[in-house]
Amino acid sequence: MSTKLPISLTGRVAVITGSTRGIGRTIAERFGAAGARIVVASSKAEAVAQTVSDLRTRGIEATGCACDVADRAQVEALLRHALTAYRQVDIWVNNAAIAGPFAYTVDVPPGAWAQVIQVNLLGTYHGCVTVLPHMLERRYGRLINLTGGGFKRAQRFLSAYSASKAGIVRLTEGLAREYADKPFLAINTLAPGIVPTDMTTQWNAIGPAAEALKGFPRIMRIFGTTAEETAELALKMAGPAMHGVAGKVFEVLPRYRMFWRLAQAALKRR
């Protein structure tokens, strides 16, 4: 009877944006536990310093750099920081994201709508184009882009978020096709489902759309997942088994599990 060996990231260096809390923090902890050296990134320098300290306390080798992913120059500085510290980057996780206001699109201030696109979509683009030349030179890379609600169908009252997350999938697929002849590059998308983080528990609701949030707890019960599940799937995507795998969307909540939860919810309502 064969037993699967645990995935090891020993000798690998992973840069994870938005990794001081929520999903990104959990991925950093999981990758570190698997042996990777971690580069923490967040827009808040204090949070980066605290996270690096916490990881080191757990025996994980880590460094960090404050980085607003909407600014390409700061993303390039993040790569330089990683290379100065560890001389290589093997895994890059584009996780940093914001939800933006929960509102009818016409009620969202134009600047707030654009900011979601700048952080989520352009931030992912900045990470990809910054690290890919290095990965091509080293002939190894795992590029993991996190998508979210809206990548399959638009989320009501979250049009900017939906547009950004759908765009991330198309961007990832496009890059995967461009480098289809480079099997050492695994460029894929990770869809966590609805994870209880600050993004999903602290909404900025504007106007009449706020009424719809009353039904969100039920949605969480049906479609909710955990940061730990996401981190486990990210670990698989970062591992050696992904050689030659690109352009795929890996979902934490597979369709069969979603249908099972929907059926359970329907039975409870009877």
C-alpha positions in Angstrom: 0.0 0.0 0.0 1.6 3.2 -1.2 1.7 6.3 1.0 2.0 9.8 -0.6 5.1 11.6 0.5 4.6 15.2 1.9 5.3 18.0 -0.5 8.7 19.6 0.2 9.7 23.1 -0.7 13.1 22.8 0.8 15.6 25.0 -1.1 12.8 27.1 -2.7 12.1 30.8 -2.2 8.5 32.0 -2.2 7.3 35.6 -2.6 3.7 36.1 -1.4 2.0 39.4 -1.8 -0.6 40.4 0.8 0.9 37.9 3.2 0.5 39.6 6.6 -3.0 38.3 7.2 -5.8 36.1 5.9 -5.1 33.8 3.0 -1.7 35.1 2.2 -0.5 34.8 5.8 -1.7 31.2 5.9 0.0 30.3 2.6 3.2 31.9 4.0 3.0 29.7 7.1 2.2 26.6 5.1 5.0 27.1 2.6 7.4 27.9 5.4 6.4 24.7 7.2 7.2 22.8 4.0 10.7 24.2 4.0 10.5 27.3 1.8 12.2 30.6 2.6 9.5 33.2 2.6 9.4 36.8 1.4 6.5 38.6 3.0 4.9 41.6 1.3 2.2 44.0 2.3 1.5 47.7 1.8 2.0 48.2 5.6 5.7 48.1 6.7 4.7 47.5 10.4 2.6 44.5 9.5 5.4 43.1 7.4 7.9 43.4 10.2 5.6 41.7 12.7 4.8 38.8 10.3 8.5 38.2 9.5 9.1 38.1 13.3 6.2 35.7 13.8 7.4 33.3 11.1 11.0 33.3 12.4 9.6 32.5 15.9 8.1 29.4 14.3 11.4 28.4 12.8 10.7 29.6 9.3 13.4 31.5 7.4 11.8 34.8 6.3 12.3 38.3 5.2 9.9 41.0 4.1 9.4 44.2 2.1 6.6 46.8 2.2 5.0 46.8 -1.3 1.9 48.4 -2.9 1.4 46.1 -5.8 -0.5 48.8 -7.7 2.9 50.5 -8.1 5.1 48.6 -10.5 8.2 50.2 -9.2 7.5 48.9 -5.7 6.9 45.4 -7.1 10.2 45.6 -8.9 11.8 46.6 -5.6 10.2 43.6 -3.9 11.9 41.3 -6.4 15.2 43.0 -5.8 14.8 42.6 -2.1 14.1 38.9 -2.5 17.1 38.4 -4.7 19.4 40.4 -2.4 18.2 38.2 0.5 18.1 34.8 -1.2 19.5 35.2 -4.7 16.6 33.4 -6.3 12.8 33.3 -6.5 11.1 30.0 -7.3 7.5 30.7 -6.4 5.6 33.9 -6.7 2.0 34.2 -5.3 0.0 37.2 -6.4 -2.5 37.3 -3.5 -2.9 40.9 -2.6 -6.4 42.2 -3.3 -9.2 44.5 -2.1 -12.9 44.1 -2.5 -13.9 47.8 -2.9 -17.3 49.2 -2.0 -20.4 46.9 -1.9 -22.8 48.9 -3.9 -24.6 49.5 -7.2 -21.9 50.3 -9.7 -23.3 53.8 -10.3 -23.0 54.5 -6.6 -19.3 53.6 -6.4 -17.0 56.6 -6.5 -15.0 56.3 -9.8 -11.7 56.4 -7.9 -12.7 53.6 -5.7 -13.8 51.4 -8.6 -10.5 52.1 -10.4 -8.5 51.3 -7.3 -9.8 47.7 -7.2 -8.6 47.2 -10.8 -5.3 48.8 -10.0 -4.6 46.6 -6.9 -6.2 43.3 -8.1 -5.6 43.1 -11.8 -2.7 45.5 -12.4 -1.1 44.3 -9.2 -1.2 40.7 -10.5 0.1 41.9 -13.9 3.0 43.7 -12.2 4.0 40.6 -10.3 3.9 38.4 -13.3 5.9 40.6 -15.7 8.4 41.4 -12.9 9.3 37.9 -11.9 8.9 36.0 -15.2 12.2 37.1 -16.7 14.0 35.8 -13.6 12.1 32.5 -13.8 12.9 32.1 -17.5 16.6 32.8 -16.8 16.6 30.1 -14.1 14.4 27.8 -16.1 12.1 27.2 -13.1 9.1 28.9 -11.8 5.7 28.5 -10.1 3.5 31.5 -10.7 0.2 31.4 -8.7 -2.4 34.1 -9.3 -5.4 34.2 -6.9 -8.8 34.8 -8.4 -12.1 35.1 -6.6 -15.9 35.6 -6.9 -16.7 36.9 -10.3 -14.2 34.8 -12.3 -17.1 32.6 -13.6 -20.0 35.0 -13.3 -20.4 38.6 -12.1 -21.0 39.2 -8.4 -23.9 41.6 -7.7 -22.7 44.9 -6.2 -19.1 44.0 -6.7 -18.6 44.8 -10.3 -15.0 46.1 -10.0 -14.0 43.0 -8.0 -15.7 40.7 -10.4 -14.0 42.4 -13.4 -10.6 42.2 -11.8 -10.9 38.5 -10.9 -12.2 37.5 -14.3 -9.3 39.5 -15.8 -6.8 37.6 -13.7 -7.9 34.3 -15.1 -7.6 35.6 -18.7 -4.2 37.1 -17.9 -3.0 33.8 -16.5 -4.3 31.8 -19.4 -2.7 34.2 -21.8 0.7 33.9 -20.1 0.4 30.1 -20.0 -0.2 30.0 -23.8 2.7 32.3 -24.5 5.0 30.1 -22.5 3.5 26.7 -23.5 6.9 25.6 -24.8 8.4 26.1 -21.3 7.2 23.2 -19.2 9.5 24.4 -16.3 7.0 27.3 -15.8 3.8 26.5 -14.0 1.5 29.5 -14.4 -1.9 28.8 -12.9 -4.8 30.4 -11.1 -6.1 29.5 -7.6 -9.7 30.1 -6.7 -10.2 29.9 -2.9 -13.9 30.3 -2.6 -15.4 32.5 0.1 -12.9 32.6 3.0 -13.8 34.4 6.2 -11.2 37.1 6.1 -11.3 40.9 6.7 -12.4 41.2 3.0 -15.5 39.1 3.5 -16.4 40.3 7.1 -15.8 44.0 6.9 -17.8 45.3 4.0 -17.9 49.0 2.9 -21.6 49.0 1.9 -23.0 52.0 0.1 -26.7 52.8 -0.4 -29.5 50.3 -0.9 -27.1 47.5 -1.8 -26.4 47.1 1.9 -29.7 45.3 2.4 -28.3 42.3 0.4 -25.6 41.7 2.9 -28.2 40.3 5.4 -28.2 37.1 3.4 -24.4 36.8 3.3 -24.1 34.4 6.4 -26.2 31.8 4.5 -24.1 32.2 1.4 -21.0 31.6 3.6 -22.5 28.4 5.0 -23.0 27.1 1.5 -19.9 28.4 -0.4 -17.5 29.0 2.5 -14.0 27.5 2.6 -11.0 28.0 4.8 -7.6 29.7 4.5 -6.0 26.4 5.5 -7.7 24.6 2.5 -6.5 27.3 0.2 -2.9 27.0 1.5 -2.9 23.2 1.0 -4.0 23.6 -2.6 -1.4 26.4 -3.1 1.3 24.0 -1.7 0.3 21.5 -4.3 0.5 24.1 -7.1 3.9 25.1 -5.9 5.3 21.6 -5.8 7.2 19.5 -8.3 4.0 17.7 -9.6 3.1 20.9 -11.5 5.9 20.5 -14.1 4.2 21.0 -17.5 0.9 22.2 -15.9 -0.2 25.7 -16.9 -3.3 27.7 -17.6 -5.5 25.8 -15.2 -7.9 27.1 -12.5 -7.6 25.1 -9.3 -10.7 25.5 -7.1 -10.8 24.9 -3.4 -14.6 24.3 -3.6 -15.1 21.8 -6.4 -18.4 21.7 -8.2 -19.5 18.4 -6.6 -18.9 19.7 -3.1 -20.8 22.9 -3.9 -23.8 21.0 -5.2 -23.8 18.8 -2.1 -23.9 21.8 0.1 -26.7 23.4 -2.0 -28.7 20.2 -1.6 -28.2 20.1 2.1 -29.3 23.7 2.4 -32.4 23.0 0.3 -33.4 20.1 2.6 -33.0 22.2 5.7 -35.4 24.8 4.3 -38.1 22.2 3.8 
